[in-house]
Amino acid sequence: MVAAKYQETKEKGKAEMQKVVAVSLTSDMWTSINMDAYLAVTCHFIDDHDKLGTVLLGVEKFPNSHTAANIAQVKTTLMLEWGITDKVGCLVTDAAPNMIACARNLKIRHAVCIAHNLNLIVRKSFEHTPGLNDMRTKSRKIVAYFRTSTTAKERLTQVQERMGGPSLKMIQEVDTRWNSTFHMLDRLYQQREPVGAALASLNTDLTPLTSQEYEAIGECLRVLSPFQQATVELSEEKRVSGSKVIPLMNMLQRAVDSEGTNMTTSMAGKLAENLVRRLRDTLSNLESLSVMTMATMLDPRFRTHGFFSQSKASEAVTRLKAECATVIRTTAVTPSPSDAPSPPPQPAQAAGPATTSGPALISMVLQLSCEWRWRYPWSCNSQIAGMAGVLTGHFMITLPYIYIQT
């Protein structure tokens, strides 16, 4: 029964893949607790109803060496099986060299996972902030004690109840996920009074955190809070996030830079300084990637306002105009049945409704795609609507709250 249900679902997914024009792939590798390696590939697309769709193409056991060639071979097989070989516009992975080389072998545009980028930015900033990792180690030991000792766990629960607060367990961090460190420190900071009281009444050699250390934790949490919000925002599965990456990174560096000026502890101030420096380096690279800049430019919420560097924004406008020109040359725009009938063809002109010239059409598409008045309906002809649809489909974004009337 399970096998039959799987096959039925798979066939539905394949049928859906035949309808879409373009897809993007995400891929990752990991090792199970039994030390077996796996490679997962997921497909993302916009369906007929302009909704973001997702299909898991496969989770393949990977006993071979993790070379770019071997990874590319598995992905090629999956793309052939699902009939999307010529539809893949972008492959999103982590920044591992074998994953980047795999995209090169497949001749597919590659983009690094932004959530992975955020993880690296925070982790490296931790490493270069004096005293922070020592405080994390001390916090981990306290958390581990309350999670592994039943006596300590019960005593903490009793203290929490006597203080009139909720009975909350400690959260342990995971080395590969920066936000688990945020959650660990956040819970420990919230429960600092019952944790201190419980430790004082238990027979343990653990050294509790001092008030100065808790003050530093509180300020570090303020600095890291925007990163937590950004990680949640970029982890959505029902809405496209590509166009939000550059504006979000821009807002992140501004928010952290502003927050850093209000820090009173040297640890939090240094952490903010490290984060801002790494954010600016990352943002500079992102604003040079066409796949990101095009999506931001075509999102009417952001257009050039989402960029940190106005020179990079100008370059993005130039690239968008060039893309429009390419689409115009290669795409035949078919008039819809609702268009007004055209006059009889003349010898010097082709049959059909009047066609906007190339440069004028580019300007109109830019106006259509980038206009800030995105909450109001627009009125335009079907040629512009068709061109906007081609461009937005090409870059895998949707234009929210826009209604094109013919």
C-alpha positions, -999 to +999 in steps of 0.1 A: +000+000+000+028+024+009+047+016-023+015+022-044+008+055-027+044+066-033+042+057-070+009+075-074+022+107-057+054+105-078+034+103-110+014+134-100+046+152-093+060+143-127+028+154-144+031+188-126+067+191-138+056+188-174+034+219-170+060+243-156+084+264-177+113+267-152+124+253-120+151+258-093+168+230-074+180+229-038+204+202-027+222+190+005+242+161+018+243+147+053+254+117+073+229+096+093+235+084+129+245+050+113+272+069+093+254+065+060+257+094+036+226+107+017+221+133-010+187+151-013+174+171-042+143+192-041+126+210-070+108+244-066+085+260-092+056+284-097+024+265-105-005+275-128-021+295-099+011+315-092+018+296-060+052+282-050+053+245-054+078+220-041+086+184-050+112+162-034+129+145-064+148+120-043+169+112-012+196+090-025+220+069-004+255+080-014+282+054-008+306+069-033+333+095-028+318+130-024+334+143-056+317+169-078+315+144-107+298+117-085+273+143-072+266+156-107+259+121-119+232+115-093+216+149-100+217+143-138+199+110-133+172+126-112+167+155-137+163+130-165+139+108-146+117+138-138+120+154-172+134+188-161+169+187-176+162+217-198+141+236-172+166+241-144+175+278-140+194+277-107+209+252-082+211+263-046+235+245-022+259+253+006+293+268-001+311+234-001+337+233-030+323+200-043+288+214-045+299+246-064+320+224-088+290+201-093+269+231-106+298+240-129+299+204-143+261+205-148+264+239-165+237+253-142+238+287-125+247+283-088+236+303-058+248+298-022+220+292+003+215+325+022+206+308+054+239+289+052+256+323+046+240+337+077+251+307+097+287+312+085+286+349+092+275+344+128+298+315+135+329+333+123+319+364+142+316+342+174+352+329+168+366+364+166+348+379+196+370+375+227+354+357+256+322+347+238+331+311+231+343+307+267+309+320+279+291+296+254+311+267+268+302+276+304+265+280+293+266+246+276+278+229+307+250+244+328+224+234+302+238+199+299+236+195+337+199+204+338+191+182+308+210+150+319+204+150+357+169+141+367+175+156+402+186+189+387+157+190+363+132+184+391+148+210+413+147+236+385+110+228+379+102+233+416+120+266+417+103+278+386+069+269+401+077+287+434+087+318+415+054+317+396+068+312+362+063+285+335+082+253+337+106+256+308+134+232+299+169+242+290+178+242+253+211+228+242+229+242+211+239+223+180+273+231+166+261+234+130+232+257+136+240+292+149+203+299+159+204+270+183+231+290+202+207+319+202+179+298+216+202+283+242+214+317+255+179+332+252+163+305+274+192+306+299+189+344+301+151+343+306+155+316+333+186+331+350+169+336+384+155+300+388+187+285+373+208+304+398+186+294+427+185+258+416+223+256+412+228+271+447+206+243+462+223+214+444+255+196+451+275+205+420+309+218+411+294+239+382+302+276+384+271+297+378+272+326+354+279+360+370+256+391+367+282+407+344+281+376+322+243+376+321+245+413+311+268+405+282+245+376+272+215+400+272+233+425+250+246+398+226+210+385+222+199+421+212+226+421+186+217+387+173+179+391+173+178+406+138+197+375+125+171+352+141+143+371+124+161+370+091+167+332+094+130+326+101+120+348+072+143+331+047+132+296+059+097+300+044+085+273+021+053+289+007+067+321-006+096+330-028+125+346-009+150+354-036+140+390-041+142+396-004+178+385+001+196+418-008+171+441+010+171+418+040+209+417+042+210+455+038+185+460+067+205+435+088+238+453+085+221+487+092+202+473+122+232+456+137+254+487+131+228+508+149+224+484+178+262+481+182+265+518+191+242+512+222+262+483+237+278+488+271+297+456+273+329+451+252+319+416+242+286+427+226+302+457+209+329+435+194+303+410+182+283+437+165+315+451+148+324+416+135+289+410+122+287+443+104+321+438+087+311+403+074+277+414+064+291+442+042+315+418+025+286+393+018+263+420+007+289+433-018+291+399-033+253+394-035+248+427-052+271+415-080+251+383-086+226+387-115+202+360-102+198+381-069+199+416-084+173+407-111+149+393-086+152+424-063+148+448-093+117+430-105+100+430-070+080+462-069+084+464-031+122+470-035+135+478-070+167+500-065+157+510-030+167+475-017+204+480-026+232+491-002+254+503-031+237+527-056+265+519-081+256+482-079+219+492-083+228+511-115+246+480-128+215+459-120+193+483-140+217+479-170+216+441-167+178+442-165+175+463-196+198+439-214+177+410-203+146+427-215+162+432-249+171+395-250+136+384-241+121+407-268+144+393-294+137+356-285+101+357-273+071+360-296+043+378-278+009+364-289-021+388-286-049+375-263-084+369-277-096+398-256-075+424-275-093+447-299-093+434-335-065+449-356-070+467-389-063+448-422-026+442-427-008+467-449+021+459-472+046+477-450+035+462-417+027+428-402-007+416-393-019+421-358-022+449-332+004+476-332+036+466-315+056+488-291+092+495-302+120+477-284+134+506-263+099+518-255+088+483-245+119+480-222+110+512-205+073+501-201+084+467-187+107+484-162+079+507-152+055+478-149+079+456-129+096+482-107+069+508-099+066+514-062+028+518-064+024+481-060-007+483-039-028+497-068-041+481-099-025+490-132-040+492-167-018+482-196-021+463-228-016+425-231+018+429-247+032+444-215+014+419-193+029+391-214+064+405-212+062+410-174+050+374-171+079+361-191+104+381-170+089+372-136+087+336-146+122+336-158+135+348-125+111+327-104+094+356-085+058+367-082+045+403-082+023+404-051-009+426-050-005+435-087-036+431-109-031+438-146-063+448-164-068+445-201 
